[in-house]
Structures are given as structure tokens and as C-alpha cells.
Amino acid sequence: MLVTVPLISTAYFYVRKLLRGTAKNKCVCGPEADEPTRSQLVEDHEAHVLVAEWRLHKFQSPIELNHDETISHDHFDPLEFHGHWDEDGEATFENTGKTAQIRLKRDEQPYLVGGPLHEDVYLFEQLHFHWGDDDNLGCEHIFEGKAYSMEAHAVHFNKKYESFQEAADKPDGLAVVGFFLEATDNDDNPCFKKLTTAVQEIIKVNTSTSVAPDCLTWIKEEAQCKGYYTYQGSLTTEPYLESVTWILYPTPIHVSRHQVAHFRELKSTPCEKVNITNNVRPIQTPPPNKKPSIFFARSHRKSDD
């Protein structure tokens, strides 16, 4: 079957490889993020990647990320979050039988713009979680050989399509922002507590509860960081469509062990005999001759939201 690829923005990524000076899994916000000198950059002609071409080089997700194997892109436009932590509207938290999922209902739906998405606007669809049997096995992407306790995926679809369903199989259809959560001690994350309290109200499959409209504030600080990884991949749940622009923030958000444990109490069947103890897709390894282009994008200014 011949698939017609829609015309995508012809803006270029001007790719520059930085020296090894960028700290791994560290936020580069703050005064220490100085402007790079010319000696830290190679010539622009080393690689010019057309956005439309980049989006055709698709892979299955999740993958393992290693900073030294990425292409650094300095002075990248920040990824802008609009409306994700507003205090108006409604928010619903649901046990789908496979995950815990948040949906937002606002007068104006939250959206993403900028970064690898350029001028395209991506509307918020839902945020869901992945976790494992214990606190060391709960994320899908692996960063620098380390697995974290959970991974949250904020799923968005391109506004130029009528719905998530229409966008889902398009090369530029979806954008998913991933956040790592790390359980390190018994100190609760106060912002995340809004959800861990609510998750105890949706133990039964296909049940839902209302949560505060600003229930995503626990990702706000990391979402405004100026460094992230991006590549073209797939959904990590069926039907595994290769239509996702992945955006991953490397610094984990700290939560407590019992906050994570509450998610393992969720039931996956009506009989309530089976818990959702592991909903992580294994790492997908591409063929040796076909490796994904992974960019480390770094901007010198934060999102305005």
C-alpha cells in the first residue's frame, strides 16, 4: 500500500556536536549554563537534517539512550508547555486496566509548540504511567544504563488533524513527552501526592475519580528545563504505531517508595485477582545497520509558561 506523506515544515535542524562538556542527566537551567565558545562547536555543514526526512526514519520504542551517542544541538528553541498546570477546568484520573491515566478538560486544551515540533501545535490527549514489579524496573526508556522506578508519558496529537485517532498513524501525528520518576526514600513528593491519594480511589478496573485541575504541577520544573533528548519512534502500547516524536527529560523527579507502591495496587481485571504490577514494554533494539538519530537539544532560555 502506498502511503502519502504529508508536507511537513521545511525548517532545518542545524546540528552541531558539542564536546563532552555537557553533564549527563543534569538540568542545564541556571547560571552555570554559559554560552558555548566557537571552539566548542564544529562547522554547521557537518549535518543538516530536514525535519520531514527525519520523521521518516522511524523506530520502535522504547530504546536505550546514551549521551555520548547523541547529536547535540545547541541554541534549540525551547519546548513550550501551555495550559498544562492551569487551575481551571476539570481533571479525571482513571484505572484503564492497563495503566493509570489523566485526562484534562479545559476551555482551551493544553498544548505544546516549539522544540522539535517547530510551529506545529500539539494538543494534550492524556498522561499515563508505566511501572514495574519493584522500584528498579519501572521505566521504559533506559538512560545511561539506569532504569528508574516509573515513567510518565504526556501524549499529544498534532492539531492539524481532527482527532487523536486521525493523527495516530501520521508521521507527524503524535508527540509524547517522557518523565522519569525515581523512588529513593520515604519522603513524599508533595505535588505528586495529589495523584497518589487519588490512585487509592481507583483500585478497581475501569473506575475513575476527579482530581485537582493543576494535578500535573509535579512535572512543571522538569518541563521547563532547557535540555532534553528527542528521536522519532513508536507508541509503546498496541498498535505500536511509528508516529511519535519522543521528547525525554533526563533528570528524574523524586518521589517516595510508598507513592510508587500505590500504583501496583491497581487491579487489571473485574474479578480483582490480578494487579497491574508491570506494564513496561522491553527495550527495542534496532538492527546494527539502522540506528536512530537521537538529538540532545539544548536551549539557553526556558519555556515562557
TAVENUR-V748892 format. One record per helix or strand of 3 or more residues. SS is the DSSP state (~ for helix, > for strand). FROM is the first residue (numbers start at 0). TO is the last residue. If there is no record, write none. Layout:
((SS | FROM | TO) (SS | FROM | TO))
This chain:
((> | 11 | 14) (~ | 37 | 39) (~ | 43 | 45) (> | 46 | 49) (~ | 50 | 53) (~ | 66 | 68) (> | 70 | 73) (> | 78 | 81) (> | 89 | 94) (> | 99 | 104) (> | 110 | 113) (~ | 114 | 116) (> | 121 | 130) (> | 149 | 157) (~ | 163 | 166) (> | 173 | 184) (~ | 192 | 200) (> | 207 | 210) (~ | 216 | 222) (> | 226 | 232) (> | 243 | 255) (~ | 256 | 264) (> | 294 | 297))
